[in-house]
Amino acid sequence: MSRKIGVSIVCMVPWSLWQNGLGRAIIMAHDAGFDGLQILPMRGWNQLTFPEIPKEKIISCENAWNYGSFWGAVLRRFHIAGEDKPLFKDWALFGDEKSSQYVYDLICRKFPNSLMVSHDLYYRAFGPLELNPEMEISVPYERLDCSFVWDTEHVVRSGRHGERPVTDNWERLLDKIGHNIKLIHVKSSADPKMLKALAKETDCPVIFEDRPPFGKIFRPPLKDSKDRMIAWLKDRRTFLSYFFD
């Protein structure tokens, strides 16, 4: 069986927002050649978002990476509050904590067989743990009794507060934990050598997740913006095909 290659719902903002956003995103992803989606609790989703959605189209799920109120975002913008408050883009994507958690609970109930990505060491039993330098664990990853999400950026970058990267030798780490990788997140900037190694060492699903080139997509005539978004997604799908098809 060939591996599934999907795309993050965030790549299709603003079409993926609001009640019908998931349905629109599934169509856009299909038109671009992807097998399915990774979804998060997007702003405006509710119980009417999910009934007609094929379960096999949802490859993986994540909780919002941050949420909160508009005023919380204002406080953070002026450095009155810290990272427990959202950035404006977090607030725009996910809304406040109550609504975001409500939608995430709906996602978990609707798609229980999809991969539930964990960002917290203490919740790794519920789904694969996404490697990132902010976790700063005290034991080697190969000794953890869990499965992993390998993000092509997170495994090699430094932490937001100066933490050391997950590894200074990704090839050695991949050799040790490759058998426990259950999902791969790919950015456009990924090292081709890393992608070739991941394709050889794993057979798990791959999710493309990156910031779209909004300046190129949302330019006159705006009525063509959706077509330009799909064209960009097709280009990214072709990029992934060099390594994972």
C-alpha positions in Angstrom: 0.0 0.0 0.0 1.4 3.4 -0.9 1.7 6.0 1.9 -0.8 8.7 2.3 0.3 12.3 1.4 -1.8 15.0 2.9 -1.7 18.7 3.6 -2.4 20.8 6.7 -5.8 22.6 6.9 -3.8 25.8 7.8 -2.3 25.9 4.3 -5.8 26.7 2.9 -6.7 29.7 5.0 -9.0 31.6 4.6 -11.0 29.0 2.7 -10.7 26.5 5.5 -12.3 28.8 8.1 -15.9 28.9 9.3 -18.6 26.3 9.2 -18.1 25.0 5.7 -14.3 25.4 5.7 -13.5 21.7 6.1 -15.6 20.7 3.2 -14.0 23.4 1.0 -10.5 22.3 2.1 -11.1 18.7 1.3 -12.1 19.7 -2.3 -9.1 22.0 -2.7 -6.7 19.3 -1.4 -8.2 16.7 -3.7 -7.9 19.1 -6.7 -4.2 19.6 -5.8 -3.6 15.8 -5.7 -3.4 15.2 -1.9 -4.9 12.1 -0.3 -6.3 13.9 2.7 -5.8 16.5 5.5 -4.3 17.2 8.8 -6.9 19.3 10.7 -6.9 21.6 13.6 -9.9 23.3 15.4 -10.3 26.3 13.0 -12.3 29.4 13.8 -16.0 29.1 13.0 -16.2 25.3 12.9 -19.1 23.7 14.8 -21.1 20.5 14.9 -22.5 21.2 11.4 -18.9 21.2 9.9 -18.4 17.4 10.2 -21.5 15.2 9.3 -20.8 14.7 5.6 -17.0 14.5 5.9 -15.5 11.1 4.8 -13.4 9.8 7.7 -10.7 8.4 5.4 -9.9 12.0 4.3 -8.7 13.0 7.7 -5.2 11.6 8.1 -4.2 13.4 11.3 -5.4 15.9 13.9 -3.7 18.5 16.1 -5.0 20.8 18.8 -4.6 24.5 18.2 -1.0 25.7 18.8 -2.4 28.6 20.8 -5.7 30.3 21.4 -7.2 33.0 23.5 -9.1 36.3 23.4 -8.5 39.4 21.3 -7.5 41.3 24.3 -5.1 38.6 25.3 -3.5 39.1 21.8 -3.4 42.9 22.5 -1.6 42.4 25.8 0.9 40.1 24.2 1.5 42.5 21.3 2.5 45.2 23.7 4.6 42.8 25.8 2.3 43.0 28.8 1.6 39.3 28.7 3.7 36.3 27.6 3.3 33.2 25.5 0.3 32.0 27.4 -1.6 34.6 25.4 -2.2 34.3 21.7 -0.6 36.1 18.8 -3.1 37.9 16.6 -2.7 35.2 14.0 -3.5 32.5 16.6 -6.6 34.4 17.7 -7.7 34.8 14.0 -7.1 31.1 13.2 -8.5 29.4 16.3 -10.5 31.9 18.4 -10.8 31.8 22.2 -10.1 28.8 24.4 -13.7 27.7 25.0 -14.7 27.5 21.3 -11.3 26.0 20.2 -11.5 23.2 22.8 -15.1 22.6 21.9 -14.2 22.1 18.3 -11.2 19.9 19.2 -13.4 17.6 21.2 -15.7 17.3 18.2 -12.8 16.4 16.0 -11.6 13.7 18.5 -15.1 12.1 18.6 -15.6 12.3 14.8 -12.2 11.0 13.7 -11.0 8.6 16.5 -9.0 6.5 14.1 -6.9 9.4 12.7 -3.4 10.1 14.2 -3.8 12.5 17.1 -0.6 14.5 17.3 0.7 15.3 20.8 2.9 18.2 21.7 3.2 17.3 25.4 5.3 14.5 26.8 2.6 13.7 29.4 0.0 13.0 26.7 2.1 10.9 24.4 0.0 7.8 25.0 -2.8 9.5 23.1 -0.8 9.9 19.9 2.6 10.3 18.4 4.8 13.0 20.0 6.0 15.8 17.8 9.7 16.4 18.3 10.5 20.0 19.1 13.3 21.7 21.1 11.0 23.5 23.5 10.3 20.1 25.3 13.8 19.9 26.7 13.4 16.3 27.9 16.2 14.9 30.1 16.4 11.4 28.5 17.3 10.5 24.9 14.3 10.2 22.6 15.2 6.6 21.7 14.5 5.7 25.3 11.0 7.1 25.3 8.2 4.5 25.2 6.2 6.3 22.4 5.9 7.0 18.7 6.9 10.2 17.1 6.1 12.9 14.5 9.2 14.0 12.7 9.0 17.7 11.6 11.7 18.5 9.1 12.1 22.0 10.6 11.6 21.3 14.3 14.2 18.6 14.6 17.0 20.9 13.6 16.0 24.4 14.7 17.0 26.0 18.0 14.3 26.6 20.6 12.4 29.9 20.8 14.1 30.7 24.1 17.6 29.5 23.2 17.0 25.8 23.8 19.3 23.4 22.0 18.0 21.7 18.9 16.4 18.3 19.2 19.6 16.9 17.6 22.8 18.0 16.2 22.9 14.9 14.0 19.5 14.1 12.4 20.9 11.1 10.5 21.9 9.4 13.8 18.6 10.3 15.4 16.6 8.9 12.4 18.6 5.7 12.6 17.7 5.3 16.2 14.0 6.2 16.2 13.0 5.7 12.5 10.9 2.6 13.3 8.8 4.6 15.7 8.0 7.5 13.4 4.3 7.5 12.6 3.9 10.8 10.8 6.1 13.2 8.9 5.6 17.0 8.7 7.4 18.5 5.7 8.2 22.2 5.2 9.2 23.7 1.8 12.7 24.4 3.2 13.4 20.8 4.1 16.8 19.3 3.3 16.4 17.0 0.2 18.9 14.6 1.8 16.6 14.4 4.9 13.6 13.8 2.7 15.3 11.0 0.8 16.4 9.4 4.1 12.8 9.6 5.6 11.4 8.1 2.4 13.8 5.2 2.8 13.4 4.6 6.5 9.6 5.0 6.9 6.3 4.1 5.3 4.1 6.4 7.4 1.9 9.3 6.1 3.4 12.6 5.1 1.8 16.0 5.8 2.9 19.1 4.0 2.5 22.1 6.3 3.9 25.6 5.5 2.9 29.2 5.2 1.4 29.9 1.7 2.9 32.8 -0.3 0.0 35.1 0.5 1.5 38.0 -1.4 1.5 36.1 -4.7 -1.9 34.5 -4.0 -3.9 37.5 -2.9 -3.1 39.9 -5.8 -5.4 41.4 -8.5 -7.6 40.0 -9.8 -8.7 38.7 -6.4 -11.3 36.4 -8.0 -8.5 34.2 -9.1 -7.0 33.8 -5.7 -8.4 30.4 -5.1 -7.1 29.1 -8.3 -3.6 30.5 -7.4 -3.8 28.7 -4.0 -4.7 25.4 -5.7 -1.8 25.9 -8.2 0.6 26.5 -5.3 -0.7 23.4 -3.5 -0.2 21.3 -6.7 3.4 22.6 -6.9 4.0 21.5 -3.3 2.4 18.1 -4.0 4.8 17.7 -7.0 7.7 18.6 -4.7 6.7 15.8 -2.3 6.3 13.3 -5.1 10.0 13.4 -5.9 10.7 11.8 -2.6 7.6 9.9 -1.3 5.6 8.5 -4.2 
